[in-house]
Amino acid sequence: MSKTHVRAFRDHGWWGLELTVNGEIYHSQARRLNEISEIVADALNLLNVENHGFDLVIDVGSTAETIAQAKKLSRQAHE
C-alpha cells in the first residue's frame, strides 16, 4: 500500500488540503476536519491511486499568530 502525505491548514474558515502524490502536489479544501478523510479518498480515486492510505498532518499555525489575531478582533469589537 502506498502512503500519501496530506497537510491540513486553516485558510479563511476552511481547511486547506495539500496532498503529495508521487512527488506532485495537489490542493483541495474541507469545511470541517471530519470531512477530510472522504475528500482525500475521493481525490486519490480521481488520480487513479490504488491501494492508498494517507498520513494526515494538521497544521494549526503559530499560537502567537492566533493570539495576536484574537487580540486584534477583540480591539475592533470594543471600538
C-alpha positions in Angstrom: 0.0 0.0 0.0 1.3 3.4 -0.9 1.1 6.3 1.5 0.2 9.9 0.6 1.2 12.8 2.7 -1.7 15.2 3.5 -1.2 18.6 5.2 -4.3 20.4 6.5 -4.1 24.1 7.4 -6.6 26.8 8.3 -7.5 29.2 5.4 -10.3 31.7 5.9 -12.6 29.5 7.8 -11.8 26.4 5.7 -9.3 23.6 6.0 -6.9 23.8 3.0 -5.6 20.4 2.0 -2.2 19.8 0.4 -1.7 16.3 -1.0 1.6 15.0 -2.1 1.2 12.1 -4.5 4.2 10.6 -6.3 6.1 13.8 -5.8 3.3 16.0 -7.2 1.3 18.5 -5.0 -2.4 18.8 -5.3 -4.8 21.0 -3.4 -8.4 20.7 -2.1 -10.4 22.0 0.9 -12.8 20.9 3.5 -15.2 22.9 5.8 -14.7 20.5 8.8 -12.0 18.2 9.9 -14.3 15.2 9.9 -14.7 15.7 6.1 -11.0 15.3 5.3 -10.8 11.5 5.0 -13.6 11.3 2.4 -12.3 14.2 0.4 -8.8 12.8 0.3 -10.1 9.3 -0.6 -12.1 10.9 -3.5 -9.1 12.9 -4.7 -6.9 9.8 -4.7 -9.5 7.8 -6.6 -9.7 10.7 -9.2 -5.9 10.5 -9.5 -6.1 6.7 -10.1 -4.0 6.0 -7.0 -4.9 2.4 -6.0 -4.3 0.7 -2.6 -3.8 4.0 -1.0 -3.5 5.2 2.6 -2.5 8.6 3.8 -0.7 10.3 6.7 -2.5 13.5 7.9 -0.6 16.4 9.5 -2.8 19.1 10.9 -1.1 22.5 10.9 -2.8 24.8 13.4 -0.4 27.6 12.8 1.5 29.6 15.3 0.0 30.1 18.7 1.4 33.6 18.7 -0.4 34.4 15.4 -3.6 33.1 16.8 -3.4 35.2 20.0 -2.4 38.3 18.0 -5.4 37.8 15.7 -7.8 37.3 18.7 -6.5 40.5 20.4 -6.9 42.4 17.2 -10.5 41.2 16.7 -11.3 42.0 20.4 -10.0 45.6 20.0 -12.1 46.0 16.8 -15.2 44.7 18.6 -14.6 47.0 21.5 -14.2 50.1 19.3 
